[in-house]
């Protein structure tokens, strides 16, 4: 009976894991994004990290999916984002609710290509907003610029990786 209980527990865990991963949006890549601005600000205040906001179309066009599956799955980019920022994803194709309010707060256009903004806990841009950043190498350069502007250590991998 104990073996049967362990088997059932294993099956339940495997099913829960599969369902959880199936719900992950391809446009977000492998980064573990927060989804609430106030939670991101609170976390940034507690750990001293700047916030990286991804304004992304979810579900998105082929370019948005490609960005998620290429740039946001690149291991050096994922590691740099998760270790140096509080990552926050906001849907730019939301017509109401929290995501829509954050779009308005940051004056981001709806249904736009993805944009990454690097902000402090007051919502002030650390580096100027820039769109049309789509590749891992261009994203790495923006991460480096944001970390330097925030007077934070830049991971060596961002300089030494062969993009």
Secondary structure, 3 states (H helix, E strand, C coil): CHHHHHHHHHHHHHHHHHHHHHCCCHHHCCCCCECCHHHHHHHHHHHCCEEEEEEECCCCCHHHHHHHHCHHHCHHHHHHHHHHEEEEEEECCCCCHHHHHHHHHCCCCCCCCCEEEEECCCCCECCCCCCCCCCHHHHHHHHHHHHHHCCCCCCHHHHHCCC
